[in-house]
């Protein structure tokens, strides 16, 4: 069996590969490692008085971006 080169895959390709090959624990670990390397954007803290509004705005932005990329 040939070795799969996870580092040559884009994030989307690696995610799709793992979803189609769930028994491949190395692919899962590579995907988790890659996710943990990405910076995490903090939208709002729970103490923020505008917490709900900021979360809803972030969700709307994600949905709009997904809609635009699927067009």
C-alpha positions in Angstrom: 0.0 0.0 0.0 1.4 3.4 -0.9 1.9 6.2 1.7 -0.5 9.1 1.5 1.1 12.6 1.5 -1.2 14.6 3.8 1.0 17.7 3.6 0.5 17.9 -0.1 -3.3 18.2 0.4 -5.1 21.4 1.0 -7.2 21.7 4.2 -10.3 21.0 2.2 -8.7 18.0 0.5 -7.4 16.6 3.8 -10.8 17.0 5.4 -12.6 15.3 2.5 -10.0 12.5 2.5 -10.5 11.8 6.2 -14.3 11.9 5.8 -14.0 9.2 3.1 -11.3 7.2 5.0 -12.4 7.4 8.6 -10.3 4.3 9.5 -7.1 6.2 8.6 -6.0 7.4 12.0 -2.9 9.1 10.6 -5.2 11.3 8.4 -7.3 12.2 11.4 -4.2 13.2 13.4 -2.9 15.2 10.4 -6.2 17.0 10.2 -6.3 17.8 13.9 -2.7 18.9 13.8 -3.4 21.3 11.0 -6.5 22.7 12.7 -4.6 23.3 15.9 -1.9 25.2 14.0 -4.4 27.8 12.7 -5.0 30.9 14.8 -8.3 31.0 16.6 -10.2 34.2 16.2 -12.0 35.3 19.4 -15.3 37.0 18.5 -16.4 38.0 22.0 -16.0 36.9 25.6 -19.0 35.8 27.6 -18.7 38.9 29.7 -19.1 41.2 26.7 -22.4 43.0 26.9 -22.9 42.6 23.1 -22.0 38.9 23.1 -25.2 37.7 21.4 -25.1 40.4 18.7 -21.4 39.7 17.9 -22.0 35.9 17.7 -25.0 36.4 15.4 -23.0 38.7 13.2 -20.2 36.2 13.0 -22.6 33.5 12.0 -24.2 35.7 9.4 -20.7 36.4 7.9 -19.9 32.7 7.8 -23.2 31.9 6.1 -22.7 34.7 3.6 -19.2 33.6 2.8 -20.3 30.0 2.3 -23.1 31.2 0.0 -20.7 33.3 -2.1 -18.2 30.5 -2.4 -20.8 28.0 -3.5 -22.1 30.4 -6.3 
